[in-house]
Amino acid sequence: MRILFITSTRVGDAILSTGLLDHLIGRHPGARVTVACGPAAAPLFEAVPGLERIIVLRKMVCSLHWPGLWAATSGRVWDALVDLRGSPMSYLLAARRRWRIGRARPTEHRVQQLARVLGLEGDPPPPRLWINGEHEEEARRLIPDGPPVLAVGPTANWRAKTWPAENFTRLLDRLTSPSGILPGGRIAIFGRDDERPSALGLIDSIPGDRRIDLVGRIGLPAISACLRRSAFYVGNDSGLMHLAAASGVPTLGLFGPSPAYRYAPWGPLCAVAGTSVPYQDIFPARFDHRTSGSLMGSLGVDHAEGAARDLWNRAQEARA
């Protein structure tokens, strides 16, 4: 059984698609898997069971990356071909079974849309991340045993989606105060290396004896292993948020100029704190993510703290 799984360029969308791949692997034990995805998402699939190859799709002018994918995959008949990019090229490949993504329904979450690709109704397969012993060992070294860890993702792919650093500082202080959900907890900060300048203000505001600065220092599988050693995660709508949810840590996503119904963190221990101005009103008619500043100003610290406490209490009840 050979599976070709064509998934997203963006990390968040790639993570949300992993439930489909996990479902196929579970249905076909011993299957040999080829994944085609963007360079940022490629590390997510390094530990996939039965992995034969990861084909990195780097965007090229005139969409020449698609002929490149055809050349790399046309030499065999695929038993299962899943195309989540909707590329015409996938019609040109020989496959015994072929599935392609369709349009989303109104107010449908991305995970539900993806589940319909395989005709899976009801409870869709949840996102799944694969790590190995090396990732777990790295996480133990970076986050040794000790006080509980509050993980935070203060960045996003658009500045418009980033909650102000001073709000994060106030929230983290409250959540790790003697009356918080994680009194005396350590704080682990995550992000890409190119996001470090925007995170420096928050990093510097955390006392050194409680700060675990991992911004730009580890890859996605190791981040997932670190998140599994954390007690709680709070962050902007981003790939890191979806990584946290898929890793199983209670995850609070902060939303404003992106639709929570579509991209909320997925899982039983997930929640959203949104701006008081709804998405439909906050999102500008002519939006340019390259120039827009934060549009998260109407999300107050009190509201975010309340949502964090509610999720924490729910997580404690689930574990009881």
MARMARVO-584918 format. One record per residue (C-alpha): residue in one letter; x, y negated, z negated. Coordinates in Angstrom, 2 decimals. Last residue first. Layout:
REM residues N
a / X / Y / Z
...
END
This chain:
REM residues 320
a / -10.17 / -13.80 / -38.02
r / -8.34 / -14.51 / -34.77
a / -11.38 / -15.91 / -32.98
e / -12.23 / -18.04 / -36.03
q / -8.73 / -19.53 / -36.02
a / -9.00 / -20.33 / -32.31
r / -12.35 / -22.05 / -32.85
n / -10.89 / -24.12 / -35.67
w / -7.95 / -25.12 / -33.45
l / -10.31 / -26.05 / -30.61
d / -12.38 / -28.29 / -32.88
r / -9.25 / -29.85 / -34.38
a / -7.82 / -30.62 / -30.95
a / -11.11 / -32.13 / -29.75
g / -11.24 / -34.37 / -32.82
e / -7.64 / -35.43 / -32.30
a / -8.31 / -36.32 / -28.66
h / -11.38 / -38.38 / -29.65
d / -9.50 / -40.24 / -32.37
v / -6.58 / -40.90 / -30.02
g / -8.84 / -42.64 / -27.54
l / -9.36 / -41.73 / -23.89
s / -10.38 / -45.02 / -22.23
g / -6.82 / -45.78 / -21.12
m / -6.39 / -42.71 / -18.94
l / -6.15 / -44.49 / -15.57
s / -2.36 / -44.69 / -15.78
g / -0.64 / -46.70 / -13.04
s / -1.42 / -46.34 / -9.35
t / 1.34 / -46.83 / -6.79
r / 2.29 / -43.40 / -5.47
h / -1.06 / -41.84 / -6.33
d / -2.78 / -44.15 / -3.87
f / -6.51 / -44.36 / -4.51
r / -8.98 / -46.32 / -2.44
a / -12.37 / -45.66 / -3.99
p / -10.87 / -45.69 / -7.46
f / -11.47 / -42.75 / -9.77
i / -12.78 / -44.07 / -13.08
d / -16.47 / -44.06 / -12.18
q / -16.92 / -40.48 / -10.94
y / -14.38 / -39.25 / -13.49
p / -16.42 / -40.54 / -16.39
v / -15.36 / -43.56 / -18.51
s / -15.04 / -42.23 / -22.06
t / -11.91 / -40.41 / -20.93
g / -11.89 / -36.67 / -21.37
a / -10.78 / -34.19 / -23.99
v / -10.91 / -30.68 / -22.58
a / -10.90 / -27.23 / -24.17
c / -9.22 / -23.84 / -23.91
l / -9.20 / -20.74 / -26.10
p / -11.48 / -18.51 / -24.01
g / -9.58 / -19.24 / -20.78
w / -9.23 / -21.66 / -17.91
p / -7.72 / -25.12 / -18.33
a / -10.09 / -27.61 / -16.68
y / -9.53 / -28.04 / -12.93
r / -12.91 / -28.13 / -11.21
y / -15.33 / -29.12 / -13.97
a / -12.53 / -31.33 / -15.35
p / -12.57 / -33.48 / -12.21
s / -9.43 / -35.64 / -11.96
p / -9.06 / -39.34 / -12.83
g / -9.51 / -38.83 / -16.59
f / -8.63 / -35.56 / -18.29
l / -6.53 / -34.41 / -21.26
g / -6.23 / -30.63 / -21.48
l / -6.27 / -28.84 / -24.83
t / -4.78 / -25.34 / -24.75
p / -4.86 / -22.60 / -27.39
v / -1.86 / -20.45 / -26.33
g / -2.64 / -17.51 / -24.04
s / 0.12 / -17.90 / -21.46
a / -2.50 / -18.58 / -18.76
a / -3.69 / -21.61 / -20.72
a / -0.14 / -22.90 / -21.17
l / 0.71 / -22.48 / -17.48
h / -2.52 / -24.27 / -16.56
m / -1.48 / -27.22 / -18.72
l / 2.03 / -27.10 / -17.28
g / 0.59 / -27.35 / -13.77
s / -0.98 / -30.64 / -14.75
d / -4.01 / -32.28 / -16.38
n / -2.28 / -33.98 / -19.28
g / -1.09 / -32.15 / -22.36
v / -1.87 / -30.43 / -25.64
y / -0.66 / -26.97 / -26.60
f / -1.06 / -25.01 / -29.83
a / 0.73 / -22.34 / -31.90
s / 3.83 / -21.89 / -29.77
r / 5.79 / -18.65 / -29.25
r / 3.68 / -17.80 / -26.18
l / 4.50 / -21.28 / -24.91
c / 8.19 / -20.41 / -25.02
a / 7.63 / -17.30 / -22.89
s / 5.64 / -19.38 / -20.40
i / 8.44 / -21.94 / -20.31
a / 10.88 / -19.11 / -19.63
p / 8.77 / -18.02 / -16.64
l / 8.57 / -21.64 / -15.38
g / 12.26 / -22.49 / -15.49
i / 14.24 / -24.09 / -18.29
r / 16.01 / -27.38 / -19.07
g / 13.99 / -30.07 / -17.30
v / 12.23 / -31.18 / -20.47
l / 12.98 / -28.62 / -23.20
d / 13.43 / -30.99 / -26.15
i / 12.57 / -29.20 / -29.38
r / 12.04 / -31.95 / -31.97
r / 11.37 / -31.31 / -35.66
d / 14.82 / -32.13 / -37.09
g / 15.32 / -34.84 / -34.47
p / 12.28 / -36.83 / -35.50
i / 9.94 / -37.39 / -32.50
s / 9.82 / -40.93 / -31.08
d / 12.83 / -40.35 / -28.82
i / 11.05 / -37.60 / -26.89
l / 7.93 / -39.76 / -26.47
g / 9.87 / -42.65 / -24.98
l / 12.00 / -40.30 / -22.89
a / 9.04 / -38.68 / -21.14
s / 8.89 / -41.00 / -18.11
p / 12.64 / -40.68 / -17.58
r / 12.47 / -36.87 / -17.90
e / 9.97 / -36.32 / -15.11
d / 12.68 / -35.47 / -12.55
d / 13.86 / -32.67 / -14.84
r / 10.40 / -31.13 / -15.00
g / 8.35 / -31.14 / -18.19
f / 8.01 / -29.66 / -21.67
i / 8.22 / -31.13 / -25.17
a / 8.31 / -28.82 / -28.21
i / 7.13 / -30.29 / -31.52
r / 7.90 / -28.60 / -34.85
g / 5.15 / -28.33 / -37.40
g / 5.19 / -29.94 / -40.83
p / 1.42 / -29.56 / -41.12
l / 0.01 / -27.82 / -38.03
i / -3.74 / -28.61 / -37.96
g / -3.19 / -31.95 / -39.62
s / -3.64 / -33.01 / -43.26
p / 0.08 / -32.82 / -44.14
s / 0.85 / -34.47 / -40.78
t / 1.61 / -32.33 / -37.71
l / -1.64 / -33.08 / -35.83
r / -1.62 / -36.72 / -36.89
d / 1.94 / -37.44 / -35.81
l / 1.32 / -35.62 / -32.53
l / -1.72 / -37.79 / -31.84
r / 0.09 / -41.05 / -32.62
t / 3.04 / -40.15 / -30.40
f / 0.77 / -38.98 / -27.58
n / -1.06 / -42.29 / -27.72
e / 2.24 / -44.19 / -27.57
a / 3.21 / -42.18 / -24.50
p / 0.14 / -43.36 / -22.57
w / -1.98 / -40.51 / -21.12
t / -0.77 / -39.52 / -17.68
k / -3.30 / -38.79 / -14.93
a / -2.77 / -42.05 / -13.01
r / 0.98 / -41.43 / -13.12
w / 0.33 / -38.58 / -10.71
n / 2.12 / -35.20 / -10.79
a / 1.68 / -35.06 / -14.55
t / 3.72 / -35.72 / -17.70
p / 3.23 / -35.55 / -21.48
g / 3.10 / -31.73 / -21.76
v / 3.14 / -30.92 / -25.47
a / 3.76 / -27.78 / -27.51
l / 3.03 / -27.80 / -31.25
v / 5.30 / -25.23 / -32.87
p / 4.80 / -23.51 / -36.20
p / 7.61 / -23.73 / -38.76
g / 10.46 / -21.25 / -38.30
d / 11.51 / -18.43 / -36.00
p / 13.71 / -19.61 / -33.16
i / 12.35 / -21.62 / -30.25
l / 15.18 / -21.96 / -27.74
r / 16.85 / -18.66 / -28.63
r / 13.59 / -16.76 / -28.93
a / 12.46 / -18.24 / -25.61
e / 15.64 / -17.09 / -23.88
e / 15.11 / -13.59 / -25.23
e / 11.53 / -13.56 / -23.94
h / 12.65 / -14.72 / -20.49
e / 15.31 / -12.02 / -20.39
g / 12.79 / -9.40 / -21.45
n / 10.49 / -10.08 / -18.52
i / 7.69 / -12.46 / -17.65
w / 4.50 / -12.15 / -15.58
l / 1.73 / -14.71 / -15.76
r / -1.99 / -13.95 / -15.34
p / -4.87 / -16.23 / -14.40
p / -8.28 / -14.84 / -15.38
p / -10.18 / -12.41 / -13.15
p / -13.59 / -13.95 / -12.48
d / -16.49 / -13.09 / -14.83
g / -19.59 / -12.65 / -12.69
e / -18.97 / -12.31 / -8.97
l / -15.87 / -10.92 / -7.32
g / -16.25 / -11.01 / -3.54
l / -12.51 / -11.03 / -2.99
v / -12.45 / -14.69 / -1.94
r / -15.27 / -15.27 / -4.43
a / -12.73 / -15.04 / -7.24
l / -10.86 / -18.02 / -5.79
q / -13.92 / -20.25 / -6.02
q / -14.50 / -19.16 / -9.60
v / -10.90 / -19.96 / -10.54
r / -11.20 / -23.37 / -8.84
h / -14.19 / -24.26 / -10.98
e / -17.45 / -24.87 / -9.13
t / -19.21 / -28.21 / -9.62
p / -20.53 / -28.04 / -6.02
r / -19.42 / -24.85 / -4.23
a / -15.87 / -24.59 / -2.99
r / -15.22 / -23.85 / 0.66
g / -13.80 / -20.52 / 1.71
i / -10.50 / -18.77 / 1.07
r / -9.48 / -15.94 / 3.33
w / -9.54 / -12.16 / 2.87
r / -8.16 / -9.52 / 5.26
r / -8.20 / -5.76 / 5.04
r / -6.40 / -3.48 / 7.53
a / -4.03 / -6.27 / 8.53
a / -2.08 / -7.21 / 11.66
l / -1.09 / -10.88 / 11.55
l / -2.47 / -13.40 / 14.02
y / -5.48 / -14.30 / 11.89
s / -3.06 / -15.37 / 9.13
m / -1.70 / -18.09 / 11.43
p / -4.97 / -20.01 / 11.32
s / -4.05 / -21.02 / 7.73
g / -6.78 / -20.97 / 5.08
r / -4.28 / -21.55 / 2.28
l / -5.57 / -18.81 / -0.01
d / -4.77 / -16.09 / 2.53
v / -5.05 / -12.59 / 1.09
l / -3.77 / -9.78 / 3.33
a / -4.26 / -6.18 / 2.25
d / -2.93 / -3.06 / 3.99
w / -0.51 / -5.16 / 5.98
v / 0.60 / -3.81 / 9.34
r / 4.27 / -4.59 / 9.92
g / 6.67 / -6.82 / 11.85
s / 4.52 / -9.93 / 11.67
t / 5.65 / -11.08 / 8.21
a / 8.79 / -13.19 / 8.62
a / 7.95 / -14.46 / 12.12
w / 4.45 / -15.38 / 10.99
l / 5.87 / -17.27 / 8.01
g / 8.15 / -19.26 / 10.30
p / 5.23 / -19.98 / 12.63
w / 3.49 / -21.42 / 9.55
h / 6.47 / -23.49 / 8.36
l / 6.31 / -25.34 / 11.67
s / 3.38 / -27.38 / 10.38
c / 4.17 / -30.20 / 12.87
v / 6.95 / -31.34 / 10.55
m / 7.99 / -28.82 / 7.93
k / 6.67 / -27.91 / 4.49
r / 8.87 / -25.41 / 2.69
l / 7.19 / -22.02 / 2.40
v / 9.24 / -19.73 / 0.17
i / 8.75 / -16.06 / 1.01
i / 8.96 / -13.96 / -2.15
r / 9.79 / -10.33 / -1.47
e / 9.25 / -6.74 / -2.52
l / 7.47 / -7.26 / -5.83
g / 6.09 / -4.03 / -7.26
p / 5.15 / -5.63 / -10.56
v / 5.40 / -9.45 / -10.41
a / 8.51 / -10.64 / -12.30
e / 9.66 / -13.31 / -9.81
f / 6.12 / -14.52 / -9.12
l / 6.00 / -17.73 / -11.15
p / 9.48 / -18.64 / -9.90
a / 8.02 / -19.37 / -6.41
a / 5.63 / -22.15 / -7.49
a / 7.99 / -25.09 / -6.93
p / 9.26 / -23.64 / -3.66
g / 5.80 / -23.25 / -2.08
c / 4.16 / -19.86 / -1.69
a / 4.30 / -16.56 / 0.20
v / 4.13 / -13.44 / -1.99
t / 5.01 / -9.93 / -0.78
v / 3.80 / -7.05 / -2.93
r / 4.40 / -3.32 / -2.80
a / 1.52 / -1.41 / -4.35
g / 2.38 / 1.10 / -7.05
p / -1.00 / 0.85 / -8.72
h / -3.70 / -0.41 / -6.32
r / -6.72 / -1.75 / -8.24
g / -4.53 / -3.25 / -10.96
i / -2.23 / -4.83 / -8.37
l / -5.25 / -6.30 / -6.59
h / -6.67 / -7.76 / -9.82
d / -3.31 / -9.21 / -10.82
l / -3.08 / -10.91 / -7.42
l / -6.56 / -12.38 / -7.87
g / -5.78 / -13.55 / -11.40
t / -2.63 / -15.25 / -10.10
s / -4.62 / -17.82 / -8.12
l / -4.98 / -20.30 / -10.98
i / -1.21 / -20.26 / -11.40
a / -0.68 / -21.11 / -7.73
d / -3.15 / -23.99 / -8.03
g / -1.21 / -25.42 / -10.96
v / 2.21 / -24.96 / -9.39
r / 1.37 / -26.70 / -6.13
t / 2.40 / -24.99 / -2.88
s / -0.43 / -22.51 / -3.01
t / -0.90 / -18.86 / -2.18
i / -0.37 / -16.32 / 0.58
f / -0.49 / -12.79 / -0.85
l / 0.66 / -10.05 / 1.51
i / -0.04 / -6.62 / 0.00
r / 1.50 / -3.32 / 1.10
m / 0.00 / 0.00 / 0.00
END
